[in-house]
Amino acid sequence: MSRYRLDPTPEQKAALALHCAHARAVWNAGLEQRSYWRIRMTPAPGFAQQCRQLAEARAEHAWLATGSSTVQIQALRDLDRAFRNFFKGTHRYPQWRKRGEGEGFRVVHFDASHVCRLSRHVGSVLIPKIGAVRFRWSRAVPEAVSFRVTQDRAGRWHVAFAAIPKPIPAPETGEIVGLDRGVTISVMTSDGDALHAPGLRPKKAERLLRLQRRLARAQRGSNRRHRLKHAIARLLAKETDRRKDWIEQETTKLARRYDVLKVEALGVQQMTRRARGKGCHAKAGLNRSILAQGWGQFVARLEQKAPGRVRYVDPRYTSQRCSECGHVAPESRESQAVFRCVECGFSCNADLNAARNIAAGQAVPARRALLRSGGAMKREAPKLEAQQCAA
């Protein structure tokens, strides 16, 4: 996806918001209908039947008729694809779309003539029933067959053109690197390079804390609370942008430098589930720290830029094994940052020691050991199995 910042006029913003509302309403209505029919154990309505029902609804309700049928039909097509992926077992059950969260719509049958470059840094894209909407021409627009318009919580509009990026060629030097993901050090390489995900600057972080405290005291439903939420969203959007930019730069450097990149097979989604019961506050803080480092997105971008060159290893004992002698002992991990082997006396940074173990592939076990390693490994265990079969 190549994403660009939209610059719509106030009238176009209202029209874009209406498109998002129509797509959300059609998606939720179709999801409710399919969920109801699934419970009744009768054949669920398919995409064609729901399209006919949509045509009847547009004739009956003027609010739907004012919108674009292309956007609304595409929402049903996306819902149908989501259910197909769910029944294949590759994705989870489709979720409800909420107002203000994940707002957007998709347009297919996109043609290159629908994009026009107006000046050096300004372009325009043709959106159904709205016309040409300007966007920032930060780089060349790729050849795509569809695009998606989204609005984040900070109120910013973006257009993303669906195009598969070209992979980065391997340097063919035979170099292998191990990448250990952590909280204090976002990514530590086996060569000793410590990569830190950027966050908000100190003044911005202090302002975010003050706004969050004021939000906790604000009355629900008030205009003041709405303004505070918008201000917080703008600060968090800046933090997200900085982290994404850092991930893009660092993953490109790694893909260009190494032939094989080894990472731990961590189920980030399972590791950051909502905390419940005793100790939930500490677990919630750990979840926020993990998500702030961008573990999942970092590996996802590595896979996209270096397809077939990313290898997964079992994370068990990588932090307790000595990278020099191979002795495994929990006592060797003296602290979060210090590793000192109780057998041979070797000492180094704990994250660097784990990265070296990952690079050496010390923790790659058999398939049964992978399946016994728990929920954190189940998501990426098939990838490990495929890699071992290929080897």
N, C-alpha and C positions, 0 to 999 in steps of 0.2 A: 504494500500500500504506500503510495506517495501522497502525503497529506500537505495541503496548502491552507493558508489562512484566508477565509472569506471576508470581504468588506462590503456587506449589503447596506442598502439605504434603509431608513426606518420603515418604509412601506414594504420593502423586500423582507425585512426581518419578521414583520407580522405575517407575511405570506409563507415564509419558511416555517415559522412556528405553527401555522395552520396545517401545513403538510405533515409536520411531526405529530400533531394531534390526531390527524386522520390515520396515519400509519399506526400509531399506538392504539387507537380505538379499534381498528380493523384487526390488528394482531390479537388484542385481548378478547375481542368477540369470537374470533376463530378459535383461540385457545380454550375459551370457556365452553364453546360448543363441542369441540373434540374431547375435552375432558369429561363433559357430561355424558356423551355417547359412549365413551370408554367404560364409565362406571356402569351404564345400563347393559353392557355386554351385547350391543348391537353394532352393526357396521357403522363406522364413523364416516361422516361426510368427507369426501376428498376435495382436492383443489378445484376441480371443475364444478362440482356442486356448490361449493362456497363462492365461486365467482358468479354463478347465476344468482345466488342469494344476495351478493353484493350489488348486482345490477338492480335487483328489486328494492334493496334498501336505499340506493341512490335515488331512485324514482320516488320513494316515499319520504325521505328526509332531505330537506334542502341543505342542511349543514354539510352532509356528505357530498351532495351534488356540486357544491361550490369548489370542492377540491379536485385534484387530478386523479383520474381513474388509473393512470399509469402507476402512480405512487401507491395507491390502495391495493391494486392487484399484485404489485410486487411484494407488498407486506404479506399477503396470503401465500404467495409463492415461497417467500422466505420461511414462513411458518411451516409449510409443507415440507420444505427441505430440512427444517429443524426436527420434525417428527421422524423423517426418514433416517436421519443420523442417529436419533435416539433409539430407534428399533434396530439399527445396525450394531448398537452398543458402543459407538465411538464418541457420543456426546451425552450429556445429561438431559433430563426432561426439560422442555421449553419452559421458561419462566415468564411471569407477568412483567409487562413494561409499566414503569411508574413515571409519573410526570416529574420532570426535572432531573431524571436519572437516565443516562444513555439515550437522550433524545436524538432522533435521526431518521432518515429514510434513504432508500436506495433507488437508483435509476439505472436500468439496463438498456440494451440496444443503443449504446453510446457510440457516437461517430466523432471522428477527429475534427470534422468541421464545426462541431459544437463548442470547441475551445478556440479562442482567438487571443492573440497577444496584442495588447493595446500600446504598451510602451515597454521600456526596459524591465521594470519591476511590477507591471500591472498586466493582468490578463482577465479574461471573462469566460464564464462557462454558462451554457444554455440550460436552464432548469424548466421543466414543464410548468406551464401556467404562470410563470414568474418572468421568464425572459433571461436576458444576460445579466449575470451577477458577477461583480468584480472580485478578484482574488489576487493575492501577492504572488508574483511570478518569481519565486526564490530559486527555482531550478527548472530544467526542461521537463515538460509534461510527458510522461511515458505513453506508449500506445496501450490503450485500455478499452475494454468493452462495457464497462460499467463504472459508476462512481457512487459514493455515499456521502451525504451531507449530514453533519453531526453538530450538536451544540453541547459544550461541556457545562459544568456547574457554574463556571465563572461567566457564562453568557457569551463565550466566544464561539463563532461559527467556523467550521472547517469543511473542506471538500477533499475526499480521498479517492484517488483513481486506482482501481483494482488492476494491478500489473505485477507480474512475478519478476522480482529483481534478478539481475544476472549474478551468479555466484562469483566469489572472489577466487581466482585460480591459486592453487597451492604453490608455495615457493619451491617445492621438490628438493628440499635440503635434508629431509629425514628427521627434522627436529620434532620432539614430542614435549608437550608441556602439560603439567597438571595444574588444575585450577581449584583452589579451595575457597568456597564461599563462606563468609563469616559476617558477624555483626559489627565488631570493632574495625576490622579490615574487610571491606566488601568482597574483594577478590585478591587472593594471594597466589602468585604464580610460583612454579617450582624453581624458576630462575631467581627468585627473590624480589620480584617487583610487586609492591603493595599498591593496589588500586582502591581508591576511596570514592564512593558515590557522593557527589556534592549534595548538600542540603541548602536550607535557607541561610542567608547571612545572619550574623548575630542580632542585628537590629530588627530584621524581618522576623526572626524566630521569637524575639521578645514581644513584638507587636502581635504575632499570632497567638501567643499565650494570653496576652491581655484580652484579645477579642474573644477567645474561647471562654475566659472567665466571665466576661460580660454576657456572652451568649447563654451561659448557664443560669444567669439571673434574669434574663429577659422573659417576658410573658409570651407564652405560645400563641401564635396567630397574630402577633402585633407587627406593625411596620418596622419597629426597631429591630426585632428579631430577624425579620427578612433582610434588612440592610446588613446586619452582622453576619448572617450566613453568606451573603454575597461577598462581603469583604474577606471572609475566611476562605471562601472558594477561590478567590483571585490569588491569594497567597499560596494556597496549596497547588494551584495550577502552575505557578512559577517554579515551585519545587519539582513538580512532575516534569516540566519542560527541561529543567537543568539535568535531571536524572536521565531522561531519554537521550538528550544530546551526549551525555557522558557515555552511555551504553553504546550509542552508535559509533563514537570515536574509538573506544577501547576495543570493541569487538572487531572492528575493521583492522586495527593494528594487529590483533592476535591472529586473525584469519590470514593476513598477509605474511606473518612472521613464521608461523608453525605449520607443519604438515598435519599433525594429529593433535587434537585438543581433548584432554581427558577431564571429566568432571564427575562429581559424585551424583549418584542417582537419588536425588532428594525429591519427595513429593511435597512441593511447597504448598499446594492447596490444602493437603491434609495437615501439614505442620502448622498452618496459620488458621485453623478452624477456630470458631468462636469459643472462648474459654467459658467453662461452666464449673460451678461448685467451688470447693476450697482452693485458694490460690489463684482465683480467676484474674485478679488485678495484675499479678506478676506475669501471668501467661498472656494477658492482653498487651502488656508493655512489650513483651518479647515478640508478639505477632507484629506490632507496629514497627519494631526495629527491623525485623526480617523483610517486611514489605517495603520499608524505606530504602533497602539496599538493592531492590530490583533483581532478586535472584532468578526468578522465572523468566523475566523478559531478557535478561542477559544471556541465558543459555538458548532461549528461543531465537534470538538474533544471530547467535553463533551458528545454530543449525541452518538458518536461512542463508547466511553468507558463506559457510563452509559445509555444504551438504555432503554427508558421507564421511566427514573427517572428525566428527565429534563422537567420542567414545564415553560410555558410562561405566563407572565402577561402583562396587558395593561400598557404602560409606562406613560400614562397621569397622571399628578399630583403627581407622586412619589417623585419629588423633591420639591413640594410645600406643601405636607401633613406632619403634625407633627406625628411622629411615637409614641408619648406618648398620646396625646389627640385626634388625628385624625382631627384637624382643618386644613383646606386648605386655604392658603393665599399666593399670590405671594410675599408679603412684608416680609414673614418669611425667604426667601432666601436672606440674606443680601449681600452675595458675592459668589464667586465660591466655597469657602471652608467653609463658615460659614452659619449655619442654626440656627435661633433663632425664636421660635414660638411667634407670637404676641398675642396669646390667653393665653397660660399657662407659657410662658417664658422659656420653655425647649430649651437648646442649645447644639449642638454637630456639628461634621463635616457633611457637607451637603451630601457628598457621603455615609457616614455611615447611615444617616437618610433615604436616598432613598433605601439603601440596606435592611434596616429593614422593610420598607413598602413593598418591593418586597417579602421578606420572609413571611410577614404576609398575603400576597395576598390581600392587601387593594384595589388594583386597578383593580381587575378582574371584568369586567362588563358583561352585556348580549351580545348576538351575534350582535344585531343591533348597539350597541355602538361601537363594534369592527369595523364594516364595515364603520361607520361614521368617524373613527379616521384618515382616510387619507391613502395615498400611503405607508407610512412607516410601516403600520400594515398589508397591504393586503397580503404580502408574507407569513406571519406566522399566519394569522387569521384562516386558516383551522386547524392548529395544536391546537389553542386555543379552537376552537369549538369542536374538537374531545375530548379534555381533559375535557371540561365541560359536554359533553354527557356521558363520562365514569364515571364522578363523580355523 
